[in-house]
Amino acid sequence: MTMKTIIILYCLVISAFSVSAQVKLKAGDKAPDFSGQDQDGNQVTLKQYTGKKVILYFYPKDNTPGCTAEACNLRDNKDLLAKEGYEVIGVSTDDQTSHKDFKAKYSLPFPLIGDTDKSINQKYGVWVEKERDGKKVWGTARTTFIIDEKGTITEVIDKVETKDHASQILKL
């Protein structure tokens, strides 16, 4: 084996490891526990919701049209979701101040976790490379995880209908 062949194989192996590091959670997987601060500085963990069904939704950015539509749709259907036993938690990489303003502006009745270090996004595999205006950028893939009372993911919604997200969830 030539040195060139060894180098090529080494690069292929390193490349394969970096690609496989991306988490791809699916129904039946144990939901990774997390800890983060909500808009008011309260520590929120998934363990706090043991015994409850959770809608854990990841969205790209506060106060953008799609994210606002999604949050308001969940807000407007909170009673229907609660009737089915769901608790809602939103997560984005925005900071606590942005979340506080977003929550107040739209009277959102659920916590918004500021994942500024992207650790929760990474645990759930939603921090991904995207293409915007022909450029590669990293950002949150809009994704919702439905988690049962035992902490198991029952559904993953990666094609979110922002204006009708609650119906998507309730149809499951």
VENMOZI-V839835 format. One record per residue. SS is DSSP state (A for helix, B for strand, O for the rest). PSI is psi in degrees with one decimal (none if undefined). Layout:
BEGIN
ss-><SS	SS>
psi-><PSI	PSI>
END
This chain:
BEGIN
ss-><O	O	A	A	A	A	A	A	A	A	A	A	A	A	A	A	A	A	A	A	O	O	O	O	O	O	O	O	O	B	O	O	O	O	B	B	B	B	O	O	O	O	B	B	B	A	A	A	A	O	O	O	B	B	B	B	B	B	O	O	O	O	O	O	A	A	A	A	A	A	A	A	A	A	A	A	O	A	A	A	A	A	A	O	O	B	B	B	B	B	B	B	O	O	O	A	A	A	A	A	A	A	A	A	A	A	O	O	O	O	B	B	B	B	O	O	O	O	A	A	A	A	A	O	O	O	B	B	B	B	B	B	O	O	B	B	B	B	B	B	O	O	B	B	B	B	B	O	O	O	O	B	B	B	B	B	B	O	O	O	O	A	A	A	A	A	A	A	A	A	O	O>
psi-><131.5	162.5	-37.5	-42.8	-41.1	-43.3	-42.7	-45.3	-41.4	-45.9	-38.6	-41.9	-47.0	-43.3	-42.9	-39.3	-39.7	-35.8	-41.7	-11.1	-20.0	122.8	138.9	91.8	150.3	169.4	136.2	-18.8	150.7	130.1	128.6	134.5	155.8	165.4	129.2	164.3	137.4	-174.2	-22.2	5.2	5.1	139.1	128.9	130.1	157.8	-33.7	-30.2	-19.2	11.5	133.9	-1.5	152.5	138.2	136.0	106.1	106.6	133.1	132.6	154.1	-46.0	136.6	148.4	23.3	157.0	-50.3	-41.3	-36.5	-43.8	-42.9	-49.1	-42.7	-33.8	-41.6	-40.0	-48.2	-20.3	19.2	-36.2	-41.3	-41.4	-42.3	-37.5	-31.3	1.7	14.6	140.7	141.3	136.2	127.2	145.9	129.2	173.5	4.4	159.2	175.3	-41.2	-44.6	-44.3	-41.1	-45.2	-44.0	-46.8	-44.3	-44.5	-37.5	10.9	51.3	129.0	22.0	158.2	146.7	118.0	130.9	107.3	60.6	-26.7	0.2	14.7	-37.9	-43.0	-43.6	-40.5	-34.7	1.2	24.2	-0.6	104.2	161.1	131.5	169.4	127.1	122.5	38.7	4.2	145.8	126.8	158.6	141.8	178.4	129.1	119.9	113.8	143.4	133.8	126.8	123.4	131.5	-179.4	-21.2	2.3	18.4	137.0	124.3	-26.7	148.8	122.1	110.5	-1.1	76.8	130.2	97.6	-37.5	-7.3	35.9	-38.0	-41.0	-40.0	-44.8	-44.9	-21.9	-12.8	none>
END
